[in-house]
């Protein structure tokens, strides 16, 4: 994330979904956003990442924009040559 220009990254360790959202609105924390790796009660093909801002969780249009920015960053070499696995 720092390679992509994120100024401050905080590892919250193991945290609940509500805690990750609260980190965006709680006085003294007020993160711009939070990202959570999740492997909850859902089937394995539904596990992944949860994204939060002070407005709440992400919607399909938000996720599409995140994917577009990530792809543009990879193509621009922002991750030091790293690229997602492609079968």
Buried (B, 14 or more C-beta within 10 A) or exposed (E): EEEEEEEEEEEBEEEEBEEBBBBBBEEEEEBEBBBBEBEEEEEEEEEEEBBBBEEEEBEEEBEEEBEEEBEEBBEEEBBEEEEEEEE
